[in-house]
Amino acid sequence: MVTPGLFCPIQPRISPHADDVQDWLTGWVVERGVPAETAVRLHQSGFARYAGRLYPDATLADLRLVTALFTWFFLLDDTVDGHATPSLEGVRATVDGVFTTIDSDGRQPAPGLPEPMRALLLDSWRPITGELSEVSVDRIGDALRHHLDGILVEASNKWAGRRPGIVEYIQLRRATSAAYVSYALIEFACAVRMRIPEAVYHHPVLREISAAGNDLLSWFNDLISLERDERTSAGHNLVLATARERGLHRNAAINEVIGRWQDRMTRFVELRASVPTFGARIDAAVRRYVEGVADSVRGTIDWSLESPRYPLPPAVQQWISRGDPAG
């Protein structure tokens, strides 16, 4: 995809089941108590097409489950991140409710996570984690905790009126994006289950690939949601952090972030080409993981350009591709 300011060499992919799963999702969320009006909004957002772009090789059944979990994550985001001055007590209660629900497998009450959020989480989390090894479940759980910790830090910053600098924000954004959760689900969403040993999963090159992919999709989101974030993020956006720290006007900060994004993409391409070998059996799983991270970057771009969840403001359209997003 070529844009006036951005170039993404990653090829687009999407599951052939995406649209069927989107139709299925509407009934699934309504059955769990989501109001019909909200269900319509979720359908229009096209979360199954997002999951289908990230996990194009998933079976129909597996794509349904990851789409259901993705939907829960977006509803969580709407709950805790829609205000410049959120209720810190409310965010803490929600996060505690998630921990309680996961740790007790739904056996303990979690007043901070009311229905239907609790039902949506349990009915997607249980079947996904029930099919994976203990190591794989721990990876997903650790990524979820990292994400929830990031949500708490951002809410605390907003409550205190604290605006992070560029370096601090980039680290925090890697948590609030939930990208590491989606990476931990790559094993589950492959047509053939793959397993990467712990030592390999945490190899420095794979860790840098994961971080670079996270940065690319997160910073892209910051660019296209800039106008909304100016009202609600209290400075938690890379463009806003850059403008404040560098003393730049808005357009100059946008250009700097675009340049940073393109440099990160160059590094990502270099990393994909430099993955070491770990032996034939493990290499196949590593290769699929790395391609899964790449799918998450390209998939986020394409879905963001097609979903009404992120209407493109005029100031942003000048550097977004005039061509059709991958379909």
N, C-alpha and C positions, 0 to 999 in steps of 0.2 A: 504494500500500500504506500503510495507516494502522496504526501501532503505538502503544502507550502512551507511548513516548518518541521515536519516530522516524517521520518522514513522508517517503516517497519518491514524488514525482509522476511519475517516469519510467514509461512504460508497458512492461509485460513483453512480450518476444518470444522465440521459440524456433524453431529449424530443424525442419522436418518430417522431416529425416533423422536427428535426434539418436539415437533409440533404435536404429535400424538400425546406425548407426556404433558405438554402444556394444557391440552384439553382435559386430560385425566386429573391434573392438579386442582382445577377449579372445584370439582366434586369432592376431592379429598380434603381440602381445607374447610369446605362448608360442613362436611360430616363431623369435623372436629370443633365446630362452634364458631368459625370465622364468619362474621356478618357478610351477607350477600354483596353489599356495596364494596367491602374490602376485597372480597374474592374477585370481583370484576376488575378492580384496580391491579391486583396481583396478576391476573390473567393478561392484562394489557402490558404489564411490565416485561413479560416474556422471560421469566426466570428459567424455564425449561430450555429455552434457546441459549441462555447463558451457560447453564450446566452442560448442554449438548456441545457447546464450543470448547469447554474445558475438558470434557471427557467424551470425545467423539467415538471411542471404541466401546463404550459401556453397553451392556445388554439393556433391553427395554426395562426389565425389572430393576436393575441397578441404577439406571438413569432416573427412574421414578424416585428412588430413595434419596439420591444426592440432590435432586431438584427439591424434594420436600425439605431437606435439611437447609439448603440454600435459602429457601423461602423463609424459614424460621430465622436465619441470620439477618435477612433484610428487614423482617419485622422487628427484630431486636434492635437493629440500627435505627429504625424509625422511632422506637421507644426511648432510646437513651441519647440520641445525637441530633435531635431536631431543634435544639434551642441553644442560644448563645450563653444563657445562664440556667442550666438544668438544675433540677433539685438533686443535690449531691446525695441526700438521704434516699431519694427514690432510685437513683442509679445504683447505689450500694445494695439496696434491697433487691433490685432486679438481678444483679450479679450474684448475690448470695443465694437467690432462688434458683438460679441456673446450677450453681455448685451443688446445692442440696439435692436438686432433682437428679443430676447425673450421679453423684456419689451414692445416693440411696436407691438408685434405679426406680425412682418415683414412689418409694415406700414412705417417705417422710413428707409432711406438708411443707409447701414452699410458698408462703403468702406473697413474697415479692415477685413471683412468676405465676400470675393467675392464668386460669383457662382463658382462651384456648392455647396460649403460648406453651404451657406445660405439656399439653397433649401433642402439639405439633413437634416439640422437641423429642419427647419419649418415643413417639411412633415413627420417627426417622432414625434417631440415635440407636435404639435397641437393635433393629434388624441389621444396621450397618456394622456395629461393633460386635454383634453376635457371630458374624462370619469371619472375623479376623483373629489373628494370633494375639496373645497378650502384649507382645512387643508393639505390634501395630496399633492396638487400641491405646496403649500408653502414648504413642506418638501423637495420635489424634487428640487425646486428652491434654497432653502438654501444650499442644498448639492452641487448643481452646482456652486453657488457663492463661497463656500468654496474651491472647486476644482480649479476654475479659479484664486482665490486669491493665492493659492499654486503655480500655474503655474507662476504667476507674481513674487512671492518671489524667486522661483528657478532661473528664468531668471535674476532677479536683482542680486542674488548672483553670478551667472556666469559672468555677465557683470562687477561686481566689483572685481572678483577674490576671493570671500569669500567662504570658505568651511565650512559647518556646522559641529559641533560636534555631537556625537551620540544622545544625548537626543533631541537636536534641530532638527536633521535630522529625527528622528522617528516621531515627531509631524508634520513636513512638509510633510513627505511621506504619512501620512494618508490623506492629502489633495490632493497631486498630483496623488495618485492611482485612484481616482474617485470611490473607493469602496462604499463610503457613498451614492453616487448617485445610484449605483446598489441596495443598500439596500432599498432606498426610493422607488424603482420600484417593490419591492416584492409584495406589495399590488396589483398593477396593473396586474402583471403577474401570479397571482393565478387564477385557473380555476373558483373559487368562490371568489369574491371580499371580502377582509377582512379589518377591520378597527381597529386600536389600538388607544385608547384615548391618548391625548398629555401627560398627567401625567404618563401614563404607558410607552409610547414610550421613554420618557426621564428618566425612572427609572434607578438608578445607575447600577443595574445588567445588564439591557439591553444595557446600554451605554458601559459597560465594555466588554460585548460580542461583540458588534459592533467593538470596538477598537481592541480587540484581533483578530477577524477575519480579519480585515483590515491589521494588522501587519503581520499575517501569509501569506496572499496572496502577500503583498508588498515585504516582505523579501525574499520569494521564488523567486519572479521576479528579485529581486536584485542579487540573487545568479546565476540564469541562464543567466542573461544578463550582467554579470560582465565584460566579455571581451569587449563588445560593450561600456559599461559605462566607462571603463577605457579610452576610446577615446573621448567620447562625454559628459559625465555627469559632468565633472569638480568637482569630489568628491562627487556628490550626489548619493551615493549608500552606503548601510549599511556596506558592506565589506570594502569599501574604507574609510569611516568615522571611522570604528573600527581600521583599520590598522594605520591610521594617529594619532588618539587619544591615542591608546594603545602602539604605537611604535612597531607594529607587522609586520612580513613579511606577504606576501599575503596568503600563505597556512594557517598560524596560524590564520589570521583574518577570513578566510573562516570557519575554524573549530569553532571559537568562535561564528560566526553568526549562524552556524548550531546548536550549543548548545543552543543559545538564542532562535532560532526558536522552538526547541523541548520543551524547558521549557514553551514557550508561548502556544504550543499545549496542554501541560499538563494542563495549567491553563484554556484554552478554554474548554476542556472536563469537568473540574470541574464546570465551570460556566454553561454549558449546563444542568448539573445535579442539579443545585441549583436555578433555576428560581422560584421565589415566585409565589403564586397563586393570581389571581385577580378576581376570579369568573368564572364560567363555560363559559359564553359567550365570555369573553375577553381572557380567557386562550387558547382557540382554535386558535385565531388570533396570540397571542404571540408565541405559539408553532410553528406555521407556519413561523413566522418571524425568530425565532431562527434557525429553520432548513434551512431557506433560506440563512442565513449567513453561516451556515455550508456548504451548497451547493456551495456557492461562493468560499470557501477555496478549497474544493476538486475539483470543476470545473476548477478553475484557474490552479491547478497543472496538471490535466489531459490534458486540452487543451494546456497548454504550452509545454507539452511533445510530443504532436502530431502535433502542428502547425509549419510550416516552418518559421513563424515570429521569432521564438526563436531557431535557430539552436544551438545545444548543443556543446560547445567547448570541446576538449579532457580533459582539466583540470577539467571540471565540471562533465563529464560523470562518473568519479570514484565514486561519491556519489549519482548519480541519479539511480533509479531503473533499473535493467537489464531486468525486466519483462515487459510485455505489459502494457501500460497505460489502464485505464478503458475505455471501448469502448461503 
